[in-house]
Amino acid sequence: MISELLLRFVIGGIVVSFFAMLGGALKPKTFAGLFGAAPSVALATLSLTALKRGKPYAAIEAQSMILGALAFLIYACLVFRWLMQKNFRVLTTTSVALLVWILCAVGLKLVFFR
């Protein structure tokens, strides 16, 4: 258990550092946070899953991550539109959009994973 946590820490740290350097080289600098977070955690998780449970299981996890990212893209576009163009309230907007995100993620799962 301790060795797995240590391995997760090391792999996660290396991948986060790599993506932070990549993000720091891009303009605008706000990409550094974007590239330092989600991709690095996803890659660390997938690599550990592939080592522990095998490649087929990691492939299913990767597909689930992609579908979740697509659902999140819909959420982000919806929140942007409602907040910036329609001037809706923040709590209402994010609450309703969160339900849309969940419905999109579940719907995509039902379509692609029968």
ChimeraX commands (.cxc) that place a marker at each C-alpha (Angstrom):
marker #1 position 0.00,0.00,0.00 radius 0.5
marker #1 position 2.76,2.45,0.90 radius 0.5
marker #1 position 4.73,1.54,-2.22 radius 0.5
marker #1 position 1.66,2.20,-4.41 radius 0.5
marker #1 position 1.13,5.60,-2.79 radius 0.5
marker #1 position 4.80,6.44,-3.25 radius 0.5
marker #1 position 4.66,5.36,-6.90 radius 0.5
marker #1 position 1.50,7.44,-7.43 radius 0.5
marker #1 position 3.22,10.44,-5.83 radius 0.5
marker #1 position 6.34,10.11,-7.99 radius 0.5
marker #1 position 4.52,9.52,-11.28 radius 0.5
marker #1 position 2.02,12.28,-10.53 radius 0.5
marker #1 position 4.81,14.71,-9.63 radius 0.5
marker #1 position 6.78,13.98,-12.79 radius 0.5
marker #1 position 3.74,14.33,-15.04 radius 0.5
marker #1 position 2.51,17.50,-13.29 radius 0.5
marker #1 position 5.97,19.04,-13.62 radius 0.5
marker #1 position 6.14,18.16,-17.32 radius 0.5
marker #1 position 2.74,19.68,-18.07 radius 0.5
marker #1 position 3.50,22.76,-15.95 radius 0.5
marker #1 position 6.67,23.36,-17.99 radius 0.5
marker #1 position 4.70,22.85,-21.20 radius 0.5
marker #1 position 2.02,25.26,-20.02 radius 0.5
marker #1 position 4.62,27.80,-18.94 radius 0.5
marker #1 position 6.09,27.81,-22.44 radius 0.5
marker #1 position 2.71,28.66,-24.00 radius 0.5
marker #1 position 1.02,32.01,-24.15 radius 0.5
marker #1 position -1.06,33.17,-22.36 radius 0.5
marker #1 position 0.41,31.95,-19.09 radius 0.5
marker #1 position -3.03,30.89,-17.85 radius 0.5
marker #1 position -2.53,27.68,-19.84 radius 0.5
marker #1 position 0.08,26.59,-17.28 radius 0.5
marker #1 position -2.61,25.78,-14.71 radius 0.5
marker #1 position -4.80,24.11,-17.29 radius 0.5
marker #1 position -2.02,21.85,-18.53 radius 0.5
marker #1 position -0.71,21.22,-15.02 radius 0.5
marker #1 position -3.93,19.81,-13.60 radius 0.5
marker #1 position -6.29,17.49,-15.44 radius 0.5
marker #1 position -4.00,15.90,-18.05 radius 0.5
marker #1 position -1.31,15.10,-15.53 radius 0.5
marker #1 position -3.69,13.52,-13.05 radius 0.5
marker #1 position -5.40,11.55,-15.82 radius 0.5
marker #1 position -2.11,10.22,-17.19 radius 0.5
marker #1 position -0.84,9.26,-13.75 radius 0.5
marker #1 position -4.10,7.50,-12.96 radius 0.5
marker #1 position -4.14,5.65,-16.28 radius 0.5
marker #1 position -0.53,4.52,-15.99 radius 0.5
marker #1 position -1.07,3.16,-12.49 radius 0.5
marker #1 position -4.32,1.50,-13.53 radius 0.5
marker #1 position -2.60,-0.15,-16.50 radius 0.5
marker #1 position 0.12,-1.47,-14.19 radius 0.5
marker #1 position -2.29,-2.71,-11.54 radius 0.5
marker #1 position -5.35,-3.90,-13.49 radius 0.5
marker #1 position -4.10,-4.24,-17.06 radius 0.5
marker #1 position -4.44,-2.37,-20.32 radius 0.5
marker #1 position -8.05,-3.34,-21.15 radius 0.5
marker #1 position -9.29,-1.91,-17.85 radius 0.5
marker #1 position -7.21,1.25,-18.34 radius 0.5
marker #1 position -8.68,1.62,-21.85 radius 0.5
marker #1 position -12.19,1.61,-20.40 radius 0.5
marker #1 position -11.13,4.25,-17.87 radius 0.5
marker #1 position -9.61,6.37,-20.64 radius 0.5
marker #1 position -12.80,6.17,-22.67 radius 0.5
marker #1 position -14.79,7.21,-19.59 radius 0.5
marker #1 position -12.47,10.17,-19.06 radius 0.5
marker #1 position -12.99,11.29,-22.66 radius 0.5
marker #1 position -16.76,11.09,-22.33 radius 0.5
marker #1 position -16.62,12.99,-19.04 radius 0.5
marker #1 position -14.49,15.67,-20.71 radius 0.5
marker #1 position -17.03,16.02,-23.53 radius 0.5
marker #1 position -19.81,16.41,-20.98 radius 0.5
marker #1 position -17.70,19.00,-19.15 radius 0.5
marker #1 position -17.17,20.91,-22.40 radius 0.5
marker #1 position -20.94,21.14,-22.78 radius 0.5
marker #1 position -21.18,22.31,-19.15 radius 0.5
marker #1 position -18.50,24.98,-19.65 radius 0.5
marker #1 position -20.08,26.30,-22.86 radius 0.5
marker #1 position -23.48,26.44,-21.21 radius 0.5
marker #1 position -22.16,28.25,-18.13 radius 0.5
marker #1 position -20.23,30.71,-20.29 radius 0.5
marker #1 position -23.25,31.49,-22.42 radius 0.5
marker #1 position -25.63,31.89,-19.50 radius 0.5
marker #1 position -23.27,33.98,-17.37 radius 0.5
marker #1 position -21.66,36.17,-20.01 radius 0.5
marker #1 position -24.45,36.63,-22.51 radius 0.5
marker #1 position -27.65,36.16,-20.52 radius 0.5
marker #1 position -26.46,37.53,-17.14 radius 0.5
marker #1 position -28.12,34.77,-15.13 radius 0.5
marker #1 position -27.30,34.26,-11.45 radius 0.5
marker #1 position -24.15,32.24,-10.76 radius 0.5
marker #1 position -25.59,29.72,-8.30 radius 0.5
marker #1 position -28.62,29.01,-10.47 radius 0.5
marker #1 position -26.52,28.74,-13.61 radius 0.5
marker #1 position -23.93,26.38,-12.18 radius 0.5
marker #1 position -26.55,24.24,-10.44 radius 0.5
marker #1 position -28.63,23.74,-13.57 radius 0.5
marker #1 position -25.54,23.26,-15.73 radius 0.5
marker #1 position -24.25,20.64,-13.27 radius 0.5
marker #1 position -27.43,18.65,-13.82 radius 0.5
marker #1 position -26.90,19.01,-17.59 radius 0.5
marker #1 position -23.31,17.76,-17.15 radius 0.5
marker #1 position -24.48,14.69,-15.24 radius 0.5
marker #1 position -27.22,13.96,-17.80 radius 0.5
marker #1 position -24.75,14.34,-20.68 radius 0.5
marker #1 position -22.18,12.08,-19.01 radius 0.5
marker #1 position -24.76,9.39,-18.24 radius 0.5
marker #1 position -26.26,9.70,-21.72 radius 0.5
marker #1 position -22.87,9.37,-23.38 radius 0.5
marker #1 position -22.10,6.36,-21.21 radius 0.5
marker #1 position -25.36,4.69,-22.23 radius 0.5
marker #1 position -24.69,5.39,-25.91 radius 0.5
marker #1 position -21.06,4.22,-25.99 radius 0.5
marker #1 position -20.99,1.53,-23.24 radius 0.5
marker #1 position -23.94,-0.79,-23.76 radius 0.5
marker link #1:1,2 radius 0.2
marker link #1:2,3 radius 0.2
marker link #1:3,4 radius 0.2
marker link #1:4,5 radius 0.2
marker link #1:5,6 radius 0.2
marker link #1:6,7 radius 0.2
marker link #1:7,8 radius 0.2
marker link #1:8,9 radius 0.2
marker link #1:9,10 radius 0.2
marker link #1:10,11 radius 0.2
marker link #1:11,12 radius 0.2
marker link #1:12,13 radius 0.2
marker link #1:13,14 radius 0.2
marker link #1:14,15 radius 0.2
marker link #1:15,16 radius 0.2
marker link #1:16,17 radius 0.2
marker link #1:17,18 radius 0.2
marker link #1:18,19 radius 0.2
marker link #1:19,20 radius 0.2
marker link #1:20,21 radius 0.2
marker link #1:21,22 radius 0.2
marker link #1:22,23 radius 0.2
marker link #1:23,24 radius 0.2
marker link #1:24,25 radius 0.2
marker link #1:25,26 radius 0.2
marker link #1:26,27 radius 0.2
marker link #1:27,28 radius 0.2
marker link #1:28,29 radius 0.2
marker link #1:29,30 radius 0.2
marker link #1:30,31 radius 0.2
marker link #1:31,32 radius 0.2
marker link #1:32,33 radius 0.2
marker link #1:33,34 radius 0.2
marker link #1:34,35 radius 0.2
marker link #1:35,36 radius 0.2
marker link #1:36,37 radius 0.2
marker link #1:37,38 radius 0.2
marker link #1:38,39 radius 0.2
marker link #1:39,40 radius 0.2
marker link #1:40,41 radius 0.2
marker link #1:41,42 radius 0.2
marker link #1:42,43 radius 0.2
marker link #1:43,44 radius 0.2
marker link #1:44,45 radius 0.2
marker link #1:45,46 radius 0.2
marker link #1:46,47 radius 0.2
marker link #1:47,48 radius 0.2
marker link #1:48,49 radius 0.2
marker link #1:49,50 radius 0.2
marker link #1:50,51 radius 0.2
marker link #1:51,52 radius 0.2
marker link #1:52,53 radius 0.2
marker link #1:53,54 radius 0.2
marker link #1:54,55 radius 0.2
marker link #1:55,56 radius 0.2
marker link #1:56,57 radius 0.2
marker link #1:57,58 radius 0.2
marker link #1:58,59 radius 0.2
marker link #1:59,60 radius 0.2
marker link #1:60,61 radius 0.2
marker link #1:61,62 radius 0.2
marker link #1:62,63 radius 0.2
marker link #1:63,64 radius 0.2
marker link #1:64,65 radius 0.2
marker link #1:65,66 radius 0.2
marker link #1:66,67 radius 0.2
marker link #1:67,68 radius 0.2
marker link #1:68,69 radius 0.2
marker link #1:69,70 radius 0.2
marker link #1:70,71 radius 0.2
marker link #1:71,72 radius 0.2
marker link #1:72,73 radius 0.2
marker link #1:73,74 radius 0.2
marker link #1:74,75 radius 0.2
marker link #1:75,76 radius 0.2
marker link #1:76,77 radius 0.2
marker link #1:77,78 radius 0.2
marker link #1:78,79 radius 0.2
marker link #1:79,80 radius 0.2
marker link #1:80,81 radius 0.2
marker link #1:81,82 radius 0.2
marker link #1:82,83 radius 0.2
marker link #1:83,84 radius 0.2
marker link #1:84,85 radius 0.2
marker link #1:85,86 radius 0.2
marker link #1:86,87 radius 0.2
marker link #1:87,88 radius 0.2
marker link #1:88,89 radius 0.2
marker link #1:89,90 radius 0.2
marker link #1:90,91 radius 0.2
marker link #1:91,92 radius 0.2
marker link #1:92,93 radius 0.2
marker link #1:93,94 radius 0.2
marker link #1:94,95 radius 0.2
marker link #1:95,96 radius 0.2
marker link #1:96,97 radius 0.2
marker link #1:97,98 radius 0.2
marker link #1:98,99 radius 0.2
marker link #1:99,100 radius 0.2
marker link #1:100,101 radius 0.2
marker link #1:101,102 radius 0.2
marker link #1:102,103 radius 0.2
marker link #1:103,104 radius 0.2
marker link #1:104,105 radius 0.2
marker link #1:105,106 radius 0.2
marker link #1:106,107 radius 0.2
marker link #1:107,108 radius 0.2
marker link #1:108,109 radius 0.2
marker link #1:109,110 radius 0.2
marker link #1:110,111 radius 0.2
marker link #1:111,112 radius 0.2
marker link #1:112,113 radius 0.2
marker link #1:113,114 radius 0.2
view
